[in-house]
């Protein structure tokens, strides 16, 4: 079990395309160029039309990957109104959760496994969660 925890993970990204208003999975290749099946090979200086979000490396209770910008909904555990709906953000040196506009703590495996991804900041308005 300890070996599994120490394996190096693949750092994944997704991008919100402001022009087409769609989400796409992407990777950074050599020379910091962005690559995906639709955007192909774009130099870093030319992708200001994209909002890049990093995968946290965690999965929700259903096994779905959690990305920066996702909304989570708590599914079990202690009831806490502030944790009813949470937004995943990069905060300082790691991924954190914000609820009701306030910092609630770091996003960890315990929170992830008791939550469900219900959308993201581009495809779902916060008030509809």
Residue frames as a rotation matrix with the C-alpha (Angstrom) as fourth column:
UNK 1
0.567 0.824 0.000 0.00
0.824 -0.567 0.000 0.00
0.000 0.000 -1.000 0.00
UNK 2
0.412 -0.478 -0.776 2.78
0.222 -0.773 0.594 2.46
-0.884 -0.417 -0.212 0.88
UNK 3
-0.645 -0.674 0.359 4.35
0.479 0.009 0.878 2.01
-0.595 0.738 0.317 -2.57
UNK 4
-0.052 0.721 0.691 1.06
0.976 -0.110 0.189 3.05
0.213 0.684 -0.698 -4.22
UNK 5
0.785 0.365 -0.500 1.03
0.525 -0.821 0.226 6.27
-0.328 -0.440 -0.836 -2.21
UNK 6
0.156 -0.845 -0.511 4.57
0.026 -0.514 0.858 7.12
-0.987 -0.147 -0.058 -3.33
UNK 7
-0.100 -0.165 0.981 4.12
0.933 0.326 0.150 6.56
-0.345 0.931 0.121 -7.07
UNK 8
-0.820 -0.215 -0.531 4.69
0.032 -0.943 0.332 9.61
-0.572 0.255 0.779 -9.19
UNK 9
0.145 0.957 0.250 1.41
0.547 0.133 -0.826 10.80
-0.824 0.256 -0.505 -10.67
UNK 10
-0.476 -0.167 0.864 0.84
0.860 -0.295 0.417 12.16
0.185 0.941 0.284 -14.14
UNK 11
-0.564 0.284 -0.775 0.06
0.198 -0.865 -0.461 15.87
-0.802 -0.414 0.432 -14.00
UNK 12
-0.374 0.563 0.737 -3.06
0.927 0.197 0.320 16.44
0.035 0.803 -0.595 -16.07
UNK 13
-0.811 0.168 -0.560 -4.70
-0.071 -0.979 -0.192 19.62
-0.580 -0.116 0.806 -17.29
UNK 14
-0.026 0.771 0.636 -7.90
0.982 0.137 -0.126 20.68
-0.184 0.622 -0.761 -18.94
UNK 15
-0.928 -0.302 -0.220 -8.67
0.249 -0.939 0.237 23.95
-0.278 0.165 0.946 -20.66
UNK 16
0.215 0.969 -0.120 -11.77
0.614 -0.230 -0.755 26.07
-0.760 0.089 -0.644 -21.05
UNK 17
-0.684 -0.374 0.626 -11.80
0.729 -0.352 0.587 27.52
0.001 0.858 0.514 -24.56
UNK 18
-0.457 0.492 -0.741 -13.32
0.173 -0.768 -0.616 31.00
-0.872 -0.410 0.266 -24.29
UNK 19
-0.769 0.136 -0.625 -13.97
-0.614 -0.428 0.663 31.15
-0.177 0.894 0.413 -28.04
UNK 20
-0.559 0.543 -0.626 -15.97
-0.227 0.627 0.746 27.93
0.797 0.559 -0.228 -28.41
UNK 21
-0.092 0.471 0.877 -17.13
-0.984 -0.180 -0.006 27.84
0.155 -0.863 0.480 -24.76
UNK 22
0.823 0.283 -0.493 -16.09
-0.260 0.959 0.116 24.22
0.505 0.033 0.862 -24.40
UNK 23
0.484 -0.635 0.602 -13.82
-0.692 0.144 0.707 22.16
-0.536 -0.759 -0.370 -22.17
UNK 24
0.736 -0.327 -0.593 -10.97
-0.308 0.618 -0.723 20.10
0.603 0.715 0.354 -23.57
UNK 25
0.833 -0.548 0.073 -8.35
0.226 0.458 0.860 17.84
-0.505 -0.700 0.505 -21.99
UNK 26
0.810 -0.585 0.022 -4.79
-0.258 -0.390 -0.884 18.89
0.526 0.710 -0.468 -22.75
UNK 27
0.646 -0.718 -0.261 -1.15
0.694 0.409 0.593 18.31
-0.319 -0.564 0.762 -21.96
UNK 28
0.749 -0.529 -0.399 1.93
-0.568 -0.823 0.024 20.48
-0.341 0.208 -0.917 -22.10
UNK 29
0.880 -0.439 0.179 4.56
0.470 0.760 -0.449 19.14
0.061 0.479 0.876 -24.44
UNK 30
-0.087 -0.995 -0.050 8.12
0.981 -0.094 0.171 20.10
-0.175 -0.034 0.984 -25.26
UNK 31
-0.828 -0.371 0.420 8.94
0.451 -0.886 0.107 23.82
0.332 0.278 0.901 -25.20
UNK 32
-0.733 0.588 -0.342 5.81
0.170 -0.329 -0.929 24.46
-0.658 -0.739 0.141 -23.05
UNK 33
-0.778 0.524 -0.347 3.52
-0.544 -0.286 0.789 24.02
0.314 0.803 0.507 -26.03
UNK 34
-0.294 0.797 0.528 -0.08
-0.598 0.278 -0.752 23.04
-0.746 -0.537 0.395 -25.43
UNK 35
-0.861 0.009 -0.509 -1.43
-0.431 0.521 0.737 20.01
0.272 0.854 -0.444 -27.22
UNK 36
-0.328 0.753 0.571 -4.83
-0.229 0.522 -0.821 18.44
-0.917 -0.400 0.002 -27.55
UNK 37
-0.393 0.165 0.904 -6.81
0.719 0.668 0.191 16.77
-0.573 0.726 -0.381 -30.32
UNK 38
0.612 0.711 0.347 -8.54
0.779 -0.467 -0.418 20.01
-0.135 0.526 -0.840 -31.38
UNK 39
0.900 -0.245 -0.359 -5.98
-0.182 -0.962 0.201 22.71
-0.395 -0.115 -0.911 -30.63
UNK 40
0.766 -0.643 -0.001 -2.98
0.429 0.511 -0.745 20.73
0.480 0.570 0.667 -31.78
UNK 41
0.017 -0.906 -0.424 0.38
0.999 0.033 -0.031 22.41
0.042 -0.423 0.905 -31.13
UNK 42
0.715 0.328 0.618 0.07
0.330 -0.937 0.115 25.95
0.616 0.122 -0.778 -29.75
UNK 43
-0.436 -0.900 0.024 2.99
0.461 -0.246 -0.852 27.99
0.772 -0.361 0.522 -28.34
UNK 44
-0.283 0.296 -0.912 2.42
0.951 -0.036 -0.306 29.28
-0.123 -0.955 -0.271 -24.78
UNK 45
-0.855 -0.130 -0.502 2.37
0.147 -0.989 0.006 32.89
-0.497 -0.068 0.865 -25.97
UNK 46
-0.831 0.512 -0.216 -0.68
-0.408 -0.299 0.863 32.22
0.377 0.805 0.457 -28.14
UNK 47
-0.445 0.726 -0.524 -3.18
0.521 0.686 0.508 30.55
0.728 -0.047 -0.684 -25.82
UNK 48
-0.994 0.102 0.047 -4.59
-0.103 -0.666 -0.738 33.50
-0.044 -0.739 0.673 -23.93
UNK 49
-0.266 0.949 -0.170 -8.05
-0.801 -0.119 0.587 32.40
0.537 0.293 0.791 -25.11
UNK 50
0.112 0.242 -0.964 -7.75
0.188 0.947 0.260 29.37
0.976 -0.210 0.061 -22.80
UNK 51
0.314 -0.022 0.949 -8.25
-0.919 -0.258 0.299 29.03
0.238 -0.966 -0.101 -19.06
UNK 52
-0.188 -0.513 -0.838 -5.92
-0.242 0.851 -0.467 26.23
0.952 0.115 -0.284 -17.92
UNK 53
0.480 0.369 0.796 -6.90
-0.867 0.059 0.495 24.12
0.135 -0.928 0.348 -14.89
UNK 54
-0.559 -0.777 -0.290 -4.78
-0.664 0.629 -0.405 21.46
0.497 -0.034 -0.867 -13.23
UNK 55
0.410 0.597 -0.690 -6.01
-0.036 0.766 0.642 18.10
0.911 -0.239 0.335 -11.99
UNK 56
0.466 -0.171 0.868 -5.72
-0.859 -0.320 0.399 17.77
0.210 -0.932 -0.296 -8.20
UNK 57
-0.609 -0.649 -0.456 -4.68
-0.535 0.760 -0.368 14.12
0.586 0.020 -0.810 -8.41
UNK 58
-0.824 0.407 0.395 -7.74
-0.211 0.428 -0.879 13.19
-0.527 -0.807 -0.266 -6.34
UNK 59
-0.736 0.665 -0.129 -10.96
0.122 0.318 0.940 11.47
0.666 0.676 -0.315 -7.31
UNK 60
-0.332 0.712 0.618 -14.43
-0.911 -0.412 -0.015 12.06
0.244 -0.568 0.786 -5.90
UNK 61
-0.267 0.270 0.925 -16.53
-0.617 0.690 -0.379 9.30
-0.740 -0.672 -0.018 -4.29
UNK 62
0.769 0.607 0.198 -17.61
-0.199 0.522 -0.830 8.10
-0.607 0.599 0.522 -7.77
UNK 63
0.205 -0.803 0.559 -14.05
0.700 0.520 0.491 7.95
-0.685 0.291 0.668 -9.12
UNK 64
0.760 0.106 0.642 -14.29
0.576 -0.569 -0.587 11.17
0.303 0.816 -0.493 -11.18
UNK 65
-0.308 -0.949 -0.064 -11.09
0.917 -0.279 -0.286 13.24
0.254 -0.147 0.956 -11.30
UNK 66
0.680 0.471 -0.562 -11.24
0.642 -0.752 0.147 16.55
-0.354 -0.461 -0.814 -9.44
UNK 67
-0.134 -0.676 0.724 -9.84
0.877 -0.422 -0.231 19.62
0.462 0.604 0.650 -11.22
UNK 68
-0.799 -0.163 -0.578 -9.15
0.381 -0.882 -0.278 23.18
-0.464 -0.443 0.767 -10.20
UNK 69
-0.822 0.523 -0.222 -12.39
-0.564 -0.699 0.440 25.11
0.075 0.488 0.870 -10.79
UNK 70
-0.532 0.655 -0.537 -14.69
0.280 0.734 0.619 22.18
0.799 0.179 -0.574 -9.98
UNK 71
-0.133 0.589 0.797 -17.67
-0.918 -0.376 0.124 22.46
0.373 -0.716 0.591 -7.68
UNK 72
-0.798 -0.104 -0.594 -18.00
0.098 0.949 -0.298 19.69
0.595 -0.296 -0.747 -5.10
UNK 73
0.181 0.858 0.482 -21.04
-0.742 -0.202 0.639 18.71
0.645 -0.473 0.600 -3.09
UNK 74
-0.733 -0.456 0.505 -20.52
-0.680 0.483 -0.552 16.90
0.008 -0.748 -0.664 0.21
UNK 75
-0.128 0.679 -0.723 -22.23
-0.499 0.586 0.639 13.51
0.857 0.443 0.264 0.21
UNK 76
0.563 0.322 -0.761 -21.62
0.406 0.695 0.594 12.06
0.720 -0.643 0.260 3.68
UNK 77
-0.538 -0.768 -0.347 -20.09
0.667 -0.135 -0.733 12.67
0.516 -0.625 0.585 7.06
UNK 78
-0.433 0.330 -0.839 -20.89
0.700 -0.463 -0.543 15.41
-0.568 -0.822 -0.031 9.51
UNK 79
0.419 0.648 0.636 -23.40
0.876 -0.472 -0.095 17.98
0.238 0.597 -0.766 8.36
UNK 80
-0.301 -0.516 -0.802 -21.83
0.572 -0.771 0.281 21.39
-0.763 -0.373 0.527 7.92
UNK 81
0.704 0.707 -0.069 -23.68
0.382 -0.458 -0.802 24.08
-0.599 0.538 -0.593 5.96
UNK 82
0.400 -0.622 -0.673 -20.45
-0.645 -0.713 0.275 25.73
-0.651 0.325 -0.686 4.83
UNK 83
-0.689 -0.701 0.184 -19.30
-0.399 0.578 0.712 22.47
-0.606 0.417 -0.677 3.27
UNK 84
0.263 0.879 0.397 -22.60
0.038 0.401 -0.915 21.88
-0.964 0.256 0.072 1.44
UNK 85
0.886 -0.078 0.458 -21.12
0.462 0.043 -0.886 23.22
0.049 0.996 0.074 -1.79
UNK 86
0.393 -0.860 -0.327 -17.44
0.143 -0.294 0.945 23.85
-0.909 -0.418 0.008 -2.32
UNK 87
0.964 -0.202 -0.172 -15.24
-0.222 -0.261 -0.939 25.29
0.145 0.944 -0.296 -5.05
UNK 88
0.547 -0.833 0.077 -11.76
0.718 0.515 0.468 23.86
-0.430 -0.201 0.880 -5.69
UNK 89
0.951 -0.285 0.121 -9.08
-0.184 -0.834 -0.520 26.54
0.249 0.472 -0.846 -6.11
UNK 90
0.127 -0.969 -0.214 -5.30
0.749 0.235 -0.620 26.78
0.650 -0.082 0.755 -6.14
UNK 91
0.902 0.225 0.368 -4.46
-0.080 -0.750 0.656 28.61
0.423 -0.622 -0.659 -2.92
UNK 92
0.552 -0.768 0.325 -0.87
-0.742 -0.274 0.612 29.39
-0.381 -0.579 -0.721 -1.98
UNK 93
-0.498 -0.859 -0.118 0.92
-0.849 0.456 0.265 26.06
-0.174 0.233 -0.957 -2.25
UNK 94
-0.961 0.167 0.221 -1.90
0.184 0.981 0.056 23.61
-0.208 0.094 -0.974 -2.89
UNK 95
-0.525 0.846 0.094 -5.53
0.084 -0.059 0.995 22.94
0.847 0.530 -0.040 -3.68
UNK 96
-0.962 0.266 -0.063 -8.06
0.014 -0.181 -0.983 24.28
-0.273 -0.947 0.170 -1.20
UNK 97
-0.336 0.921 0.199 -11.80
0.851 0.206 0.484 24.38
0.404 0.332 -0.852 -0.89
UNK 98
-0.987 0.159 0.034 -13.81
-0.161 -0.930 -0.331 27.56
-0.021 -0.332 0.943 -0.58
UNK 99
-0.338 0.939 -0.055 -17.45
0.877 0.336 0.344 27.68
0.342 0.068 -0.937 0.46
UNK 100
0.701 0.671 -0.242 -19.62
0.711 -0.682 0.169 30.74
-0.052 -0.290 -0.956 0.78
UNK 101
0.756 -0.417 0.505 -16.63
0.019 -0.756 -0.654 32.72
0.655 0.504 -0.563 -0.53
UNK 102
0.530 -0.562 0.635 -14.38
-0.847 -0.322 0.422 31.77
-0.033 -0.761 -0.647 2.40
UNK 103
-0.340 -0.767 -0.544 -11.41
-0.631 0.615 -0.473 29.46
0.698 0.182 -0.693 2.78
UNK 104
0.694 0.661 0.285 -12.55
-0.676 0.462 0.574 26.20
0.248 -0.591 0.768 4.42
UNK 105
0.399 -0.620 0.675 -9.38
-0.367 0.566 0.738 24.13
-0.840 -0.543 -0.002 4.33
UNK 106
-0.561 -0.694 -0.451 -7.11
-0.747 0.190 0.637 22.09
-0.356 0.695 -0.625 2.11
UNK 107
0.571 0.671 -0.473 -8.57
-0.809 0.559 -0.183 19.62
0.142 0.487 0.862 -0.34
UNK 108
-0.548 -0.738 0.394 -7.49
-0.794 0.607 0.032 16.21
-0.263 -0.295 -0.919 0.87
UNK 109
-0.858 0.144 -0.493 -8.40
-0.135 0.863 0.487 12.61
0.496 0.484 -0.721 0.23
UNK 110
-0.762 0.587 -0.273 -10.95
0.541 0.345 -0.767 12.60
-0.356 -0.732 -0.581 3.08
UNK 111
-0.267 0.662 -0.701 -12.91
-0.343 -0.745 -0.573 15.54
-0.901 0.087 0.425 1.60
UNK 112
-0.577 -0.028 -0.816 -12.61
-0.817 0.022 0.576 14.19
0.002 0.999 -0.036 -1.95
UNK 113
-0.917 0.159 -0.367 -13.92
0.088 0.975 0.202 10.72
0.390 0.153 -0.908 -1.09
UNK 114
-0.498 0.781 -0.378 -16.93
0.697 0.101 -0.710 12.22
-0.516 -0.617 -0.595 0.69
UNK 115
-0.163 0.376 -0.912 -17.81
-0.346 -0.888 -0.304 14.59
-0.924 0.266 0.275 -2.14
UNK 116
0.156 0.274 0.949 -19.16
0.815 0.507 -0.280 14.50
-0.558 0.818 -0.144 -5.66
UNK 117
-0.895 -0.385 -0.227 -18.08
0.157 -0.746 0.647 16.71
-0.418 0.543 0.728 -8.60
UNK 118
0.045 0.995 0.091 -21.27
0.661 0.039 -0.749 18.50
-0.749 0.094 -0.656 -9.66
UNK 119
0.851 0.197 0.487 -19.84
0.514 -0.505 -0.694 20.86
0.109 0.840 -0.531 -12.27
UNK 120
-0.267 -0.950 -0.163 -17.25
0.953 -0.285 0.105 23.56
-0.146 -0.127 0.981 -12.79
UNK 121
-0.245 0.128 -0.961 -17.04
0.351 -0.912 -0.211 27.33
-0.904 -0.389 0.179 -12.78
UNK 122
-0.851 -0.125 -0.510 -17.46
-0.386 -0.509 0.770 27.59
-0.355 0.852 0.385 -16.55
UNK 123
-0.788 0.526 -0.320 -20.25
-0.025 0.492 0.870 25.13
0.615 0.694 -0.375 -17.26
UNK 124
0.061 0.813 -0.579 -22.38
0.798 0.309 0.518 25.52
0.600 -0.494 -0.629 -14.12
UNK 125
-0.064 -0.007 0.998 -23.36
-0.304 -0.952 -0.027 28.64
0.951 -0.305 0.059 -12.26
UNK 126
-0.902 -0.426 -0.077 -22.65
-0.046 0.273 -0.961 28.43
0.430 -0.863 -0.266 -8.51
UNK 127
-0.581 0.720 0.379 -26.21
-0.773 -0.344 -0.533 29.30
-0.253 -0.603 0.757 -7.51
UNK 128
0.290 0.725 -0.625 -27.53
-0.868 0.474 0.147 26.23
0.403 0.500 0.767 -9.37
UNK 129
-0.619 -0.584 -0.524 -25.56
-0.297 0.792 -0.533 23.71
0.727 -0.175 -0.664 -7.31
